[in-house]
């Protein structure tokens, strides 16, 4: 991260120059409250039903599943640092005003996977594993068809 910020400073004269470039066309990316992003995804899913199944519903589902898993990890007394890191990561991913690839970002959230591992019921852990595998297979098929998955 430090190297990236230094490159911004060298090339553009400002450590945070990337914020300007993300806020203009074509990204229009800014930071907003997490709840606003979730509400925006809901509104876009309703407004664009053709894209909803590829983009908006999965991103909403992943958000709530990750939040539930982090809560379960906290209840199971998983190391507090993992739960706090995962919660901060989830929050940072979903504060982007134009949520692009929310699901992909969440794949990097190792604490969520640790929370799955902390679940007592074996069938629930295997259910998450099977669900994740099925979702990845489905997304792979959609990608190969040229669908607009993010």
C-alpha positions as CSV (number, residue, x, y, z in Angstrom):
1,X,0.0,0.0,0.0
2,X,2.8,2.4,0.9
3,X,4.5,1.8,-2.5
4,X,1.2,2.5,-4.3
5,X,0.7,5.7,-2.4
6,X,4.3,6.7,-3.1
7,X,3.7,6.1,-6.9
8,X,0.7,8.4,-6.6
9,X,2.9,11.1,-5.0
10,X,5.7,10.7,-7.6
11,X,3.4,10.6,-10.7
12,X,0.6,13.0,-9.6
13,X,2.1,15.0,-6.7
14,X,-0.4,13.7,-4.2
15,X,-0.4,10.5,-2.2
16,X,-4.2,10.2,-2.5
17,X,-4.4,11.2,-6.2
18,X,-6.2,7.9,-7.0
19,X,-9.3,9.2,-5.2
20,X,-9.7,11.9,-7.9
21,X,-9.3,9.5,-10.8
22,X,-11.7,7.1,-9.3
23,X,-14.3,9.8,-8.8
24,X,-14.5,10.8,-12.5
25,X,-15.7,9.0,-15.6
26,X,-16.0,6.0,-16.1
27,X,-16.0,4.9,-12.4
28,X,-17.7,7.7,-10.5
29,X,-16.4,6.0,-7.3
30,X,-16.7,7.8,-4.0
31,X,-17.0,6.7,-0.4
32,X,-20.4,6.7,1.2
33,X,-22.0,5.1,4.3
34,X,-22.2,1.3,4.1
35,X,-26.0,1.3,4.5
36,X,-26.3,3.6,1.5
37,X,-24.3,1.2,-0.7
38,X,-26.5,-1.7,0.4
39,X,-29.7,0.3,-0.3
40,X,-28.2,1.4,-3.6
41,X,-27.6,-2.3,-4.6
42,X,-31.2,-3.2,-3.6
43,X,-32.5,-0.3,-5.7
44,X,-30.4,-1.2,-8.7
45,X,-31.4,-4.9,-8.4
46,X,-35.1,-3.7,-8.7
47,X,-34.3,-1.2,-11.5
48,X,-32.3,-3.6,-13.6
49,X,-33.7,-7.1,-13.2
50,X,-31.6,-8.4,-16.2
51,X,-28.4,-7.6,-14.3
52,X,-29.7,-8.3,-10.9
53,X,-29.1,-12.0,-10.9
54,X,-25.6,-11.6,-12.2
55,X,-24.5,-8.6,-10.1
56,X,-26.8,-7.1,-7.5
57,X,-28.4,-10.1,-5.8
58,X,-25.1,-12.0,-5.4
59,X,-23.4,-8.9,-3.9
60,X,-26.3,-8.3,-1.5
61,X,-26.3,-12.0,-0.5
62,X,-22.5,-12.1,0.0
63,X,-22.7,-9.0,2.2
64,X,-25.4,-10.4,4.6
65,X,-23.8,-13.9,4.6
66,X,-20.4,-12.4,5.5
67,X,-22.0,-10.3,8.2
68,X,-23.8,-13.3,9.6
69,X,-20.6,-15.4,9.6
70,X,-18.6,-12.7,11.3
71,X,-21.3,-12.4,14.0
72,X,-21.2,-16.2,14.4
73,X,-17.4,-16.1,14.7
74,X,-17.7,-13.5,17.4
75,X,-20.3,-15.6,19.2
76,X,-18.1,-18.7,18.9
77,X,-15.3,-16.6,20.5
78,X,-13.1,-16.6,17.4
79,X,-10.0,-14.5,18.0
80,X,-11.2,-10.9,18.3
81,X,-8.5,-9.6,15.9
82,X,-9.9,-11.8,13.1
83,X,-13.5,-10.7,13.7
84,X,-12.5,-7.0,13.8
85,X,-10.4,-7.3,10.7
86,X,-13.2,-9.1,8.8
87,X,-15.7,-6.6,9.9
88,X,-13.5,-3.7,8.9
89,X,-12.8,-5.4,5.6
90,X,-16.5,-6.0,4.9
91,X,-17.2,-2.4,5.8
92,X,-14.5,-0.9,3.6
93,X,-15.5,-3.1,0.6
94,X,-19.1,-2.0,0.9
95,X,-18.6,1.8,1.5
96,X,-17.7,2.3,-2.2
97,X,-20.5,4.2,-3.8
98,X,-20.3,2.2,-7.0
99,X,-19.8,-1.3,-5.7
100,X,-17.9,-3.2,-8.4
101,X,-17.0,-6.8,-7.7
102,X,-18.1,-6.8,-4.1
103,X,-18.2,-10.6,-4.1
104,X,-14.7,-10.7,-5.5
105,X,-13.4,-8.3,-2.9
106,X,-14.9,-10.5,-0.1
107,X,-13.1,-13.5,-1.4
108,X,-10.0,-11.9,0.2
109,X,-11.6,-11.8,3.6
110,X,-9.9,-14.7,5.3
111,X,-11.6,-14.0,8.7
112,X,-15.0,-14.9,7.1
113,X,-13.6,-18.3,6.2
114,X,-12.2,-18.7,9.7
115,X,-15.7,-18.0,11.0
116,X,-17.1,-20.8,8.8
117,X,-14.5,-23.1,10.3
118,X,-15.6,-22.1,13.8
119,X,-19.1,-23.3,13.3
120,X,-19.9,-26.3,15.4
121,X,-22.2,-28.2,13.1
122,X,-20.3,-30.1,10.4
123,X,-23.3,-30.1,8.1
124,X,-23.4,-26.3,8.2
125,X,-19.6,-26.0,7.4
126,X,-20.0,-28.5,4.5
127,X,-23.2,-26.6,3.4
128,X,-21.1,-23.4,3.1
129,X,-18.4,-25.2,1.3
130,X,-20.9,-26.8,-1.2
131,X,-22.7,-23.4,-1.6
132,X,-19.4,-21.6,-2.3
133,X,-18.3,-24.3,-4.8
134,X,-21.7,-24.2,-6.6
135,X,-21.6,-20.4,-6.7
136,X,-18.1,-20.4,-8.1
137,X,-19.1,-23.0,-10.7
138,X,-22.2,-21.0,-11.7
139,X,-20.2,-17.7,-11.9
140,X,-17.6,-19.6,-14.1
141,X,-20.3,-20.8,-16.4
142,X,-21.8,-17.3,-16.6
143,X,-18.4,-15.8,-17.3
144,X,-17.7,-18.3,-20.1
145,X,-21.1,-17.3,-21.6
146,X,-20.0,-13.7,-21.6
147,X,-22.4,-12.6,-18.9
148,X,-21.8,-9.3,-17.1
149,X,-20.8,-10.9,-13.8
150,X,-18.8,-8.8,-11.4
